[in-house]
Amino acid sequence: MISANESPVRDPSIKDDAFTRANDTSYGLAASVWGRDLNQVQRVAERLEAGTVWINHVHVFAPDIAFGGHKQSGMGIENSLHGHAEYSNMKTIMRKAMA
């Protein structure tokens, strides 16, 4: 099932219309895709415009896994090294001694 704006799409052939409907939203925090054919559900997950896509499960979080939304679903990333960078102000200074 692909869902967007509370209108589920159930289509075993995974037509482009399903992706258009699923991605036709201002938000993209997370999604889940369910199925037995893992290659097919992987392809579905890759086409969804969401920051996190779970395959055959939902709401799995860990400190080392980045979590953040796409579009208007968030400002930045939580968790992982990517999340740590959100709270950092990196600076590089390169210096060469003058002869």
N, C-alpha and C positions, 0 to 999 in steps of 0.2 A: 504494500500500500504506500502510495506517495500522498502526502497531505500538505496543503497550503491554504491559508486563509480558512481553515476549518472545512474545506471541501475535499474529501478523500478521493483519490483516483485508484481504482483497482483494475489493472490491465496486465494480464500475463505477457502480452507481447511488448510491453514497455515502449509505447509509441511516443514520438516527439511531443505530442499534445500533452502527455502526462508531465513531461519535464517543463513545458511552457507553463502549465498551471501550477506546478509545485514551486517553480522559481519566480512566479509573478507575484511577488510580495516585497515590501520594503524591509522585511526582516530576514534573518538567516542565522539564528543562534545555533540550532542543532536539529538533527533529523535522525531517523532510524530507518533501516531497510532490512526486510526480512525475506529469507528464501533459502532453498536447498542448494541451488546452483550458485556457488560462491563466486565464480567468475562473472556471472551475470549481475549479481548484487553488487559486486565491486565496481563494475562499470556504471551501474545506477548511482552508487555513492559518489563516484567521481564527477558525475554530471550535476549533482545537487549543489546549489549555492548556499551552503551552510558552513559555519566554522568547525563544527564537529558532526561527523556522521558515524553512528554506531551501526554495525552489522550484526543482526541476530541477538542484540541485547540493547539496553538503554541505561543511561545515567551511571556510566562507569567513569570515575574520576580518580586521579592519582597525582601526587605532587610533581611527578616527572613527565606528565602528559599535558601538553598545552591545551588550554580551553579558552575560546573566544569566538565571538560572532562575526558574521559578515554583514554588510549593508548597515542598517540602523540598529543592529542587535549588539551593541557593545562598543566600547572604546578600548581597544587593546586586547592583550592576552593575559590570562592568569596561569599560574603554575609553569613549570619547566624553566629552562634557561631563558626562553623567549619571554616568559612572564617576569622573570627577574630583571630583564633588560628594561621592561616598562617602568621600573622604579629606579633606574640608574640614569645618571647623566654622564655618559661616556665622553672622554676627551683624549685626544692623542696630541702629544707635543713632541716634535722631533727636533733635535738640536745637534748642530755640528760645530765643533770648536774651530775658531778662526786661527789661522796660522800666523 
